[in-house]
Amino acid sequence: MLNEYLQTARTFLSSNPIIAVVIGVILIVLFYSQPKEMFKLAVFGLFLAVVFYVITLLAGTVDTGSKQKDQMIYKSRDVIGE
């Protein structure tokens, strides 16, 4: 899921180099003029990305577990003849 968003952003920026350069220049200016605040923002963004990754990882695990549980219920019903 995250890879899909990153791939979409990468495709967009590679097809629109002017927008990519403008975003890059804005980030460089902000990091140069306000390094302390931008570092805090970068750490916060990294924290949000990690939280999002963990949530999607846990959601995938729960989904897999519920599918396996449903399969086992149907297998048990087949065994007892329901």
Backbone as CSV, one residue per row, in Angstrom:
resi,resn,N_x,N_y,N_z,CA_x,CA_y,CA_z,C_x,C_y,C_z
1,MET,0.822,-1.178,0.000,0.000,0.000,0.000,0.873,1.252,0.000
2,LEU,1.837,1.305,0.875,2.743,2.440,0.917,3.581,2.485,-0.344
3,ASN,3.987,1.312,-0.841,4.764,1.270,-2.077,3.963,1.837,-3.242
4,GLU,2.673,1.599,-3.242,1.812,2.119,-4.303,1.789,3.645,-4.288
5,TYR,1.679,4.239,-3.100,1.669,5.698,-2.991,3.027,6.281,-3.406
6,LEU,4.097,5.644,-2.969,5.421,6.130,-3.341,5.648,6.027,-4.845
7,GLN,5.194,4.942,-5.448,5.346,4.770,-6.893,4.544,5.829,-7.648
8,THR,3.339,6.132,-7.171,2.510,7.159,-7.809,3.173,8.526,-7.707
9,ALA,3.703,8.854,-6.534,4.381,10.137,-6.347,5.630,10.223,-7.217
10,ARG,6.374,9.142,-7.281,7.592,9.120,-8.098,7.267,9.284,-9.581
11,THR,6.227,8.624,-10.032,5.803,8.753,-11.430,5.357,10.180,-11.728
12,PHE,4.587,10.764,-10.812,4.122,12.141,-10.994,5.296,13.110,-11.078
13,LEU,6.243,12.973,-10.147,7.367,13.901,-10.125,8.312,13.698,-11.309
14,SER,8.447,12.462,-11.783,9.316,12.242,-12.940,8.663,12.730,-14.232
15,SER,7.345,12.727,-14.288,6.672,13.237,-15.480,6.493,14.757,-15.439
16,ASN,6.653,15.368,-14.277,6.544,16.822,-14.113,7.799,17.355,-13.424
17,PRO,8.912,17.479,-14.156,10.167,17.882,-13.513,10.144,19.300,-12.956
18,ILE,9.342,20.183,-13.521,9.289,21.558,-13.019,8.718,21.571,-11.602
19,ILE,7.666,20.809,-11.379,7.073,20.725,-10.043,8.059,20.100,-9.065
20,ALA,8.787,19.085,-9.499,9.780,18.439,-8.633,10.878,19.422,-8.243
21,VAL,11.337,20.229,-9.198,12.388,21.215,-8.905,11.869,22.278,-7.949
22,VAL,10.630,22.739,-8.145,10.047,23.752,-7.250,9.932,23.205,-5.828
23,ILE,9.453,21.971,-5.686,9.352,21.358,-4.360,10.730,21.214,-3.727
24,GLY,11.714,20.795,-4.510,13.077,20.656,-4.003,13.664,21.977,-3.540
25,VAL,13.455,23.028,-4.318,13.975,24.356,-3.953,13.299,24.861,-2.690
26,ILE,11.997,24.666,-2.592,11.282,25.105,-1.383,11.809,24.366,-0.157
27,LEU,12.027,23.055,-0.271,12.561,22.299,0.863,13.968,22.751,1.238
28,ILE,14.800,23.003,0.253,16.171,23.469,0.538,16.148,24.821,1.240
29,VAL,15.301,25.736,0.768,15.204,27.060,1.390,14.699,26.934,2.826
30,LEU,13.691,26.095,3.027,13.160,25.925,4.384,14.181,25.283,5.319
31,PHE,14.920,24.279,4.826,15.938,23.662,5.672,17.084,24.631,5.959
32,TYR,17.379,25.510,5.030,18.466,26.471,5.238,18.036,27.588,6.187
33,SER,16.795,28.080,6.030,16.367,29.223,6.835,15.878,28.818,8.229
34,GLN,15.273,27.656,8.352,14.741,27.223,9.639,15.120,25.761,9.886
35,PRO,16.372,25.477,10.137,16.793,24.069,10.241,16.198,23.343,11.455
36,LYS,16.057,24.034,12.574,15.549,23.369,13.776,14.095,22.927,13.590
37,GLU,13.271,23.813,13.080,11.863,23.487,12.874,11.701,22.423,11.783
38,MET,12.485,22.507,10.739,12.378,21.525,9.658,12.858,20.147,10.109
39,PHE,13.859,20.111,10.984,14.303,18.831,11.523,13.192,18.202,12.363
40,LYS,12.533,19.021,13.161,11.402,18.522,13.953,10.296,18.004,13.034
41,LEU,10.030,18.742,11.969,8.998,18.320,11.022,9.386,17.019,10.323
42,ALA,10.660,16.881,9.977,11.126,15.657,9.320,11.015,14.455,10.266
43,VAL,11.375,14.633,11.522,11.263,13.554,12.508,9.793,13.192,12.726
44,PHE,8.932,14.196,12.793,7.505,13.942,12.954,6.942,13.184,11.742
45,GLY,7.363,13.575,10.540,6.935,12.869,9.336,7.407,11.428,9.330
46,LEU,8.637,11.203,9.769,9.162,9.842,9.874,8.371,9.040,10.899
47,PHE,8.030,9.652,12.015,7.224,8.987,13.032,5.851,8.600,12.468
48,LEU,5.211,9.505,11.739,3.915,9.194,11.139,4.026,8.061,10.127
49,ALA,5.100,8.042,9.351,5.291,6.973,8.371,5.460,5.628,9.067
50,VAL,6.196,5.593,10.172,6.391,4.346,10.917,5.064,3.880,11.525
51,VAL,4.304,4.797,12.090,3.008,4.437,12.670,2.077,3.902,11.582
52,PHE,2.048,4.552,10.430,1.217,4.099,9.315,1.644,2.712,8.858
53,TYR,2.946,2.478,8.792,3.457,1.171,8.378,3.048,0.084,9.371
54,VAL,3.172,0.363,10.652,2.818,-0.623,11.677,1.319,-0.922,11.640
55,ILE,0.508,0.111,11.462,-0.943,-0.099,11.404,-1.313,-0.956,10.203
56,THR,-0.733,-0.670,9.034,-1.046,-1.477,7.854,-0.523,-2.899,8.009
57,LEU,0.608,-3.065,8.663,1.147,-4.397,8.901,0.228,-5.199,9.823
58,LEU,-0.248,-4.577,10.885,-1.162,-5.252,11.801,-2.509,-5.534,11.140
59,ALA,-2.988,-4.621,10.316,-4.258,-4.849,9.621,-4.135,-6.037,8.674
60,GLY,-3.009,-6.163,8.003,-2.792,-7.307,7.124,-2.740,-8.611,7.899
61,THR,-2.140,-8.579,9.064,-2.063,-9.769,9.901,-3.446,-10.184,10.382
62,VAL,-4.245,-9.229,10.808,-5.599,-9.526,11.277,-6.438,-10.085,10.126
63,ASP,-6.290,-9.507,8.941,-7.048,-9.979,7.784,-6.672,-11.409,7.439
64,THR,-5.376,-11.719,7.445,-4.923,-13.078,7.166,-5.442,-14.055,8.211
65,GLY,-5.394,-13.658,9.476,-5.879,-14.525,10.552,-7.368,-14.800,10.443
66,SER,-8.143,-13.779,10.088,-9.596,-13.992,9.971,-9.924,-14.874,8.771
67,LYS,-9.161,-14.763,7.684,-9.386,-15.641,6.527,-9.069,-17.093,6.892
68,GLN,-7.987,-17.294,7.631,-7.625,-18.654,8.035,-8.670,-19.218,8.997
69,LYS,-9.209,-18.389,9.865,-10.241,-18.840,10.793,-11.487,-19.270,10.019
70,ASP,-11.895,-18.471,9.031,-13.058,-18.837,8.221,-12.826,-20.156,7.489
71,GLN,-11.636,-20.354,6.959,-11.331,-21.602,6.264,-11.409,-22.787,7.219
72,MET,-10.916,-22.615,8.429,-10.945,-23.706,9.400,-12.382,-24.026,9.814
73,ILE,-13.237,-23.001,9.910,-14.640,-23.246,10.260,-15.299,-24.086,9.177
74,TYR,-15.066,-23.729,7.915,-15.665,-24.493,6.815,-15.100,-25.911,6.746
75,LYS,-13.806,-26.066,7.020,-13.213,-27.416,7.031,-13.824,-28.259,8.146
76,SER,-14.046,-27.645,9.314,-14.652,-28.375,10.436,-16.077,-28.788,10.103
77,ARG,-16.813,-27.921,9.449,-18.186,-28.253,9.059,-18.198,-29.378,8.045
78,ASP,-17.246,-29.383,7.116,-17.158,-30.462,6.132,-16.862,-31.790,6.807
79,VAL,-16.027,-31.765,7.827,-15.652,-32.995,8.510,-16.830,-33.620,9.264
80,ILE,-17.621,-32.755,9.936,-18.740,-33.289,10.707,-19.997,-33.472,9.855
81,GLY,-19.956,-33.055,8.600,-21.039,-33.345,7.666,-22.160,-32.326,7.653
82,GLU,-21.908,-31.101,8.051,-22.950,-30.065,7.994,-23.030,-29.464,6.625
